Amino acid sequence: MSDAAQQSEPTVLVRRTGSLGRLTLNRPRALNALDLGMVESLTATLDAWEHDVDIHIVLLDGAGDRGMCAGGDVRGLYEQILRGDAEATGAFFRAEYALNARIAEYPKPIVVLADGITMGGGIGLAGHAAVRVVTERSKLAMPETRIGFTPDVGGTWLLARAPGRLGEYLALTGATMDAADAVSAGFADHLVPSAHLGDLREALQTRADPGTPNEIALLFDETPEPSALAARRAWIDDAFAAETVTGIVERLRARPETAAAETADLLEELSPTALAVTLEAVRRARTLPDLRAALAQEYGLVLWFATTQPDLTEGIRAQLIDKDRSPRWRPGTAAELSPDAAASAFAYEPATPLWS
């Protein structure tokens, strides 16, 4: 397909077959990364379908076979921050988080096929759905600390409820989960081989028996291999229970596992500010009453990063713009980080609240 032809297509395909409403993210060349127009299209369709008596199930997936959704439009965020357009930045996050909550609270079952790369904003779509399907091609992650940022889109709510200290580990390192890991960590419900996704879609359309989407998904479900992530629980739970990021690194250094030392090396390369805020965010999320409260907490944090911190734009520059992979964090080490850095982030009050 030519670039012109692809640009003429809508970025969200909206279709209905019988009682199944289907939403397909349609930016395959960008790994279906979300922009504001896509968020608004998804929201408007869900609003319309909520009261449509002919729609019983909603299916959300992504075009192409590389990924369901690689996240938000980080380059667009970078440009907004550089030109000082705080209102546009806030408007995007408000719309995106409202959509995340809408998916979680939707009165009709939403089935999400998290096939291929599903990260960041993609987790915000897939992680809160009623039925979450992964495949052998799935790669799930909340990699925000890699760009000097912090997990959002309700990611801290999911991370805080992962077994043991897996939430802290996944949040701080941005590590990628395969299908088995995602099921084990509570980010997915079913592993369905990619070769059977067409059959699953057809069954959701016809669904004579059994009747619920979860029961239909079970018809194609395969038991995952043992989770490699779960197998690392001993050293992860030990190290990531430390009170601070510095304490976590010290515990990792004291472990005999090679993977623990490699994790310590990684943490020492990432933004000290992002790590301190993220650790606190996951732990505070464990005490919050619901997803909306977690989203409200994240909203304040992301705007604090976007409006007051240099590490976010520096991380995007190093990873996606110049691609030199050599970010210059400020401060550069945990030892230089102000003791009240995380507290400052949580004390930040956005000019426009998330929930009116």
C-alpha positions as CSV (number, residue, x, y, z in Angstrom):
1,M,0.0,0.0,0.0
2,S,1.3,3.4,-0.9
3,D,1.9,6.1,1.8
4,A,-0.9,8.2,0.3
5,A,-3.3,5.3,0.3
6,Q,-2.5,4.5,3.9
7,Q,-2.9,8.2,5.0
8,S,-6.4,8.2,3.4
9,E,-7.6,5.4,5.6
10,P,-9.0,6.2,9.0
11,T,-6.6,5.5,11.9
12,V,-9.3,3.5,13.7
13,L,-11.4,1.1,11.7
14,V,-14.9,0.8,13.0
15,R,-17.0,-2.2,11.9
16,R,-19.9,-4.3,13.1
17,T,-20.8,-7.8,12.2
18,G,-24.0,-9.1,13.8
19,S,-23.8,-8.4,17.6
20,L,-20.0,-7.9,17.5
21,G,-18.5,-4.4,17.3
22,R,-14.9,-4.3,16.1
23,L,-12.4,-1.5,16.6
24,T,-9.0,-1.9,14.9
25,L,-6.1,0.5,15.4
26,N,-4.9,1.3,11.9
27,R,-1.4,2.8,12.0
28,P,0.6,-0.4,11.3
29,R,3.7,1.5,10.1
30,A,3.8,3.3,13.5
31,L,3.0,0.0,15.3
32,N,-0.5,1.5,15.9
33,A,0.8,4.2,18.2
34,L,-2.0,6.3,19.7
35,D,-2.6,10.0,18.9
36,L,-5.4,12.2,20.2
37,G,-7.6,11.6,17.1
38,M,-7.5,7.8,17.7
39,V,-8.3,8.2,21.4
40,E,-11.3,10.4,20.5
41,S,-12.5,8.0,17.8
42,L,-12.4,5.0,20.2
43,T,-14.2,7.0,22.9
44,A,-16.9,8.2,20.5
45,T,-17.6,4.7,19.2
46,L,-17.7,3.2,22.7
47,D,-20.1,6.0,23.7
48,A,-22.4,5.2,20.7
49,W,-22.2,1.4,21.2
50,E,-23.0,1.5,24.9
51,H,-26.7,2.1,24.2
52,D,-26.9,0.2,20.9
53,V,-29.0,-2.9,21.7
54,D,-27.6,-4.7,18.7
55,I,-24.0,-4.6,19.9
56,H,-23.3,-7.2,22.6
57,I,-19.4,-7.6,22.5
58,V,-16.7,-5.2,21.5
59,L,-13.4,-6.5,20.0
60,L,-10.3,-4.3,20.0
61,D,-7.2,-5.2,18.0
62,G,-4.5,-3.7,15.9
63,A,-3.8,-3.7,12.1
64,G,-0.7,-5.7,10.9
65,D,1.1,-8.5,12.6
66,R,3.8,-6.6,14.4
67,G,1.9,-5.1,17.3
68,M,-1.4,-4.2,18.8
69,C,-0.2,-0.8,20.0
70,A,3.4,0.3,20.7
71,G,2.2,3.2,23.0
72,G,1.4,6.8,22.7
73,D,2.8,9.3,20.2
74,V,6.0,10.0,22.1
75,R,7.4,12.2,19.3
76,G,4.3,14.3,19.4
77,L,4.7,14.6,23.1
78,Y,8.3,15.7,22.7
79,E,7.3,18.4,20.2
80,Q,4.6,19.7,22.5
81,I,6.9,20.0,25.4
82,L,9.6,21.8,23.4
83,R,7.1,24.4,22.2
84,G,5.7,24.8,25.7
85,D,2.2,23.6,24.7
86,A,1.2,22.4,28.2
87,E,-2.5,22.6,27.3
88,A,-2.2,20.2,24.4
89,T,-0.2,17.8,26.6
90,G,-2.7,17.9,29.3
91,A,-5.6,17.5,26.9
92,F,-4.1,14.3,25.4
93,F,-3.5,12.7,28.8
94,R,-7.0,13.6,30.0
95,A,-8.6,12.0,26.9
96,E,-6.4,8.9,27.1
97,Y,-7.0,8.3,30.8
98,A,-10.7,8.8,30.4
99,L,-10.6,6.1,27.7
100,N,-8.6,3.8,30.0
101,A,-11.3,4.1,32.7
102,R,-14.1,3.8,30.1
103,I,-12.7,0.4,29.0
104,A,-12.4,-0.8,32.6
105,E,-16.0,0.3,33.4
106,Y,-17.7,-0.5,30.1
107,P,-21.1,-2.3,30.6
108,K,-20.5,-4.6,27.7
109,P,-17.6,-7.0,27.5
110,I,-14.5,-5.7,25.7
111,V,-12.2,-8.3,24.3
112,V,-8.6,-7.1,23.4
113,L,-6.2,-9.1,21.2
114,A,-2.8,-7.9,22.5
115,D,-0.9,-9.6,19.6
116,G,2.7,-8.5,19.1
117,I,4.1,-5.4,20.6
118,T,1.7,-4.0,23.3
119,M,3.5,-1.4,25.4
120,G,2.8,1.9,27.3
121,G,-0.5,3.3,25.9
122,G,-1.2,-0.2,24.5
123,I,-1.3,-1.6,28.0
124,G,-3.8,1.2,28.9
125,L,-6.1,-0.2,26.2
126,A,-5.5,-3.9,26.7
127,G,-4.7,-4.2,30.4
128,H,-8.1,-3.0,31.7
129,A,-10.4,-4.9,29.3
130,A,-12.8,-7.7,30.4
131,V,-11.0,-10.3,28.3
132,R,-7.3,-9.9,27.6
133,V,-5.8,-12.2,25.0
134,V,-2.1,-12.6,24.2
135,T,-0.3,-14.8,21.6
136,E,3.1,-16.3,21.1
137,R,4.1,-13.1,19.4
138,S,3.1,-10.8,22.3
139,K,5.6,-8.5,23.9
140,L,4.1,-6.5,26.7
141,A,5.9,-3.8,28.7
142,M,5.7,-0.5,30.6
143,P,9.0,0.9,29.4
144,E,8.6,4.5,30.4
145,T,11.7,4.7,32.7
146,R,13.8,4.1,29.6
147,I,12.9,7.6,28.4
148,G,13.1,9.3,31.8
149,F,9.4,9.0,32.4
150,T,7.0,7.0,34.7
151,P,4.3,4.3,33.9
152,D,0.9,5.7,33.4
153,V,-2.4,4.7,31.6
154,G,-3.4,2.8,34.8
155,G,-0.2,0.8,34.5
156,T,0.7,1.4,38.2
157,W,-2.7,-0.1,39.1
158,L,-1.8,-3.3,37.2
159,L,1.8,-3.3,38.4
160,A,0.8,-2.8,42.0
161,R,-1.3,-6.0,41.8
162,A,1.4,-8.2,40.2
163,P,2.6,-11.1,42.5
164,G,5.3,-10.3,45.0
165,R,7.6,-7.5,43.8
166,L,7.2,-8.1,40.1
167,G,5.4,-4.8,39.9
168,E,8.4,-2.8,41.1
169,Y,10.7,-4.9,38.9
170,L,8.7,-4.4,35.7
171,A,8.1,-0.7,36.5
172,L,11.7,0.2,37.2
173,T,13.4,-1.8,34.5
174,G,10.7,-1.6,31.7
175,A,11.3,-5.3,31.1
176,T,9.4,-7.0,28.4
177,M,7.0,-9.8,29.2
178,D,6.1,-12.7,26.8
179,A,2.7,-14.3,26.9
180,A,3.5,-16.6,29.8
181,D,4.9,-13.7,31.8
182,A,1.9,-11.5,31.0
183,V,-0.6,-14.2,32.2
184,S,1.5,-14.9,35.3
185,A,1.9,-11.2,36.2
186,G,-1.9,-10.5,35.8
187,F,-1.6,-8.5,32.5
188,A,-3.5,-11.0,30.4
189,D,-6.1,-13.8,30.8
190,H,-5.6,-16.2,27.8
191,L,-2.9,-17.3,25.5
192,V,-4.3,-18.0,22.0
193,P,-2.0,-18.9,19.2
194,S,-1.9,-16.2,16.5
195,A,-2.9,-18.8,13.9
196,H,-6.3,-19.1,15.8
197,L,-7.1,-15.5,16.1
198,G,-9.3,-15.5,13.0
199,D,-11.2,-18.4,14.5
200,L,-11.6,-16.6,17.7
201,R,-12.9,-13.5,15.9
202,E,-15.4,-15.6,14.0
203,A,-16.6,-17.3,17.2
204,L,-17.1,-14.0,18.9
205,Q,-19.3,-13.0,15.9
206,T,-21.4,-16.2,15.9
207,R,-21.0,-17.2,19.6
208,A,-24.0,-19.6,19.7
209,D,-22.5,-21.8,22.5
210,P,-20.8,-21.1,24.9
211,G,-22.3,-17.6,25.4
212,T,-19.7,-15.4,27.2
213,P,-16.6,-13.9,25.6
214,N,-14.4,-15.5,28.3
215,E,-15.9,-18.9,27.6
216,I,-15.3,-18.4,23.9
217,A,-11.7,-17.4,24.4
218,L,-11.2,-20.6,26.5
219,L,-12.1,-22.7,23.5
220,F,-8.8,-21.5,21.9
221,D,-6.7,-21.0,25.0
222,E,-3.5,-22.9,25.3
223,T,-1.6,-23.3,28.6
224,P,1.5,-21.1,28.5
225,E,4.9,-22.5,29.1
226,P,6.3,-21.8,32.6
227,S,6.9,-18.1,33.0
228,A,10.6,-17.1,33.0
229,L,9.6,-14.0,35.0
230,A,7.9,-16.0,37.7
231,A,11.0,-18.2,37.9
232,R,13.1,-15.2,38.9
233,R,10.8,-14.3,41.8
234,A,13.3,-15.3,44.5
235,W,15.8,-12.6,43.7
236,I,13.3,-10.1,42.4
237,D,11.2,-10.3,45.6
238,D,14.3,-10.0,47.8
239,A,15.9,-7.1,46.0
240,F,12.9,-5.0,45.0
241,A,11.5,-5.1,48.5
242,A,14.2,-2.6,49.5
243,E,13.0,0.8,50.6
244,T,14.8,2.9,48.0
245,V,16.2,2.5,44.5
246,T,19.8,2.6,46.0
247,G,18.8,-0.1,48.4
248,I,17.4,-2.2,45.5
249,V,20.7,-1.9,43.6
250,E,22.7,-2.8,46.7
251,R,20.6,-6.0,47.1
252,L,20.9,-6.8,43.5
253,R,24.7,-6.5,43.7
254,A,24.7,-8.9,46.7
255,R,22.8,-11.6,44.8
256,P,24.7,-14.4,43.0
257,E,22.4,-14.5,40.0
258,T,23.9,-13.0,36.8
259,A,20.5,-11.6,35.9
260,A,20.5,-9.7,39.2
261,A,23.8,-8.0,38.4
262,E,22.6,-7.2,34.9
263,T,19.5,-5.6,36.4
264,A,21.6,-3.5,38.7
265,D,23.7,-2.3,35.7
266,L,20.5,-1.3,33.9
267,L,19.1,0.6,36.8
268,E,22.3,2.6,37.2
269,E,21.9,3.7,33.5
270,L,18.4,5.0,33.9
271,S,17.1,8.4,35.1
272,P,17.4,8.6,38.9
273,T,14.5,10.9,39.1
274,A,12.2,8.6,37.0
275,L,13.2,5.6,39.1
276,A,12.5,7.3,42.4
277,V,9.1,8.6,41.4
278,T,8.1,5.3,39.7
279,L,9.0,3.2,42.8
280,E,6.9,5.5,45.0
281,A,4.1,5.5,42.4
282,V,3.7,1.7,42.4
283,R,3.8,1.4,46.1
284,R,1.3,4.2,46.6
285,A,-1.0,2.5,44.0
286,R,-1.2,-0.5,46.3
287,T,-3.1,1.6,48.8
288,L,-5.5,3.3,46.3
289,P,-9.1,2.3,46.1
290,D,-9.6,1.9,42.3
291,L,-8.2,2.5,38.8
292,R,-9.6,6.0,38.6
293,A,-7.6,7.0,41.7
294,A,-4.4,5.5,40.2
295,L,-5.0,7.4,36.9
296,A,-5.5,10.6,38.9
297,Q,-2.2,10.0,40.6
298,E,-0.4,9.2,37.3
299,Y,-1.9,12.4,35.7
300,G,-0.2,14.6,38.2
301,L,3.0,12.8,37.8
302,V,3.1,12.9,34.0
303,L,2.4,16.6,34.0
304,W,5.1,17.2,36.6
305,F,7.6,15.4,34.3
306,A,6.3,17.2,31.2
307,T,6.3,20.7,32.7
308,T,9.2,20.7,35.2
309,Q,11.7,17.9,34.4
310,P,14.4,17.8,31.8
311,D,14.8,14.1,31.8
312,L,11.7,13.3,29.8
313,T,12.7,15.3,26.7
314,E,16.3,14.2,27.1
315,G,15.2,10.5,27.2
316,I,13.0,10.9,24.1
317,R,15.9,12.7,22.3
318,A,18.4,9.9,23.1
319,Q,16.1,7.0,22.3
320,L,13.9,8.2,19.4
321,I,15.2,11.5,18.0
322,D,19.0,11.4,17.8
323,K,19.1,7.7,18.7
324,D,22.5,8.1,20.3
325,R,21.3,6.0,23.3
326,S,23.4,8.3,25.6
327,P,21.0,10.3,27.6
328,R,22.4,13.0,30.0
329,W,20.2,12.8,33.0
330,R,19.9,15.6,35.5
331,P,20.9,14.6,38.1
332,G,23.0,11.8,36.7
333,T,23.3,9.6,39.7
334,A,21.1,8.5,42.6
335,A,23.6,10.1,45.0
336,E,23.0,13.5,43.5
337,L,19.2,13.2,43.6
338,S,17.4,15.4,46.1
339,P,15.8,13.4,48.9
340,D,12.5,15.2,48.3
341,A,12.4,14.6,44.5
342,A,9.6,12.0,44.7
343,A,7.7,14.1,47.2
344,S,7.8,17.1,44.9
345,A,6.3,15.0,42.1
346,F,3.4,13.8,44.2
347,A,2.8,17.3,45.6
348,Y,2.4,18.7,42.0
349,E,-1.2,19.9,41.3
350,P,-2.2,20.2,37.6
351,A,-4.0,23.4,36.6
352,T,-6.8,21.3,35.1
353,P,-8.0,18.3,37.1
354,L,-8.3,14.9,35.5
355,W,-11.8,14.2,36.7
356,S,-14.2,17.2,36.6
